[in-house]
Amino acid sequence: MTEKTGLFITFEGIDGSGKTTQIRKLRNMLERSGRGVEVIREPGGTPIGEKIRSLLLDKSNGEMFSETELLLFEAARAQIVNEKILPALRAGQIVICDRFFDATTAYQGYARGLNLKDVGSINRFATGGLEPDLTFVMDLPVETAFKRMQSRTGETDRLEGEGLEFMCRVRNAYLEMSVSEKRIVVLDATAPIEKVFENIERKVWEVLKS
């Protein structure tokens, strides 16, 4: 993998945790400071990735096996890493990604029960060894997340419809992963939006200055 010169930031957390709002605020702040910023989402972000995303989130695909789900996520990831993320990082930009391989470890590894070593190996293959410099996990009780999701318009997708028990396993996975990964910063997503962003902004500037 060619040496990167930019900064790679990812946001993680269960649906309804407020990732989208904080990503938007971070992008605006960084652009005002004169930084080049690329914002992407997983799965998706490329023409091929968006087609894979539609397969993954389509509720009519309820018969999808966990192994199939894992490999589809990794296929979309391999595409966006090579097509979008690496070129932006090599150009010195800050890349902000809504979910990355930590999501696969949490959802398909911990929550689906797939072998964690296998998931880790496939993650590394799909990314070519690329890891985020900084990861924010937006943490909140699953019940709170579901209330937020219910207030949205539109139907839930295939993963959002998995239920409370599944999302509890995902949340616990993120918290467990944060213990061993120094790049992961857990944020209290029940706090006021501006308070959460203050913590994000402070940490991002610490990393940029270092």
Beta strands, then each sheet from edge to edge (+ up, - down):
strand 1: 7-12
strand 2: 37-41
strand 3: 94-98
strand 4: 134-139
strand 5: 184-188
sheet 1: 2+ 3+ 1+ 4+ 5+
end
